[in-house]
Amino acid sequence: MRRIQLSGRERAVLKAIGFAEAVPGSAVAEHTNMPPDDLTDVFNALLAAGYIESKPYREQVSNEEMLTTEFEVNPSYVHELRESMKRSWV
């Protein structure tokens, strides 16, 4: 199993998204209190790495699209991401 290294901002976004269902970007923005530009950068980094997916599908999101787009954790990485999050909470 590959060991995933996440930044603090990436952990905060993944924690806001959760592992159960898709969450709109506006809810993630409200939960994390991150500036829109920073949040968009984190979403784009996680999308590029394949750790999250967007509905509707996008390879990158803009600040305007970010608020209405839904995001969910890629099922292929759920176990690795949970392990990475668990290590960060210890």
Secondary structure by P-SEA (a helix, b strand, c coil): cbbbbbcaaaaaaaaaacccccccaaaaaaaacccaaaaaaaaaaaaaacccccccccccccccccccbbbbcccccaaaaaaaaaaaac
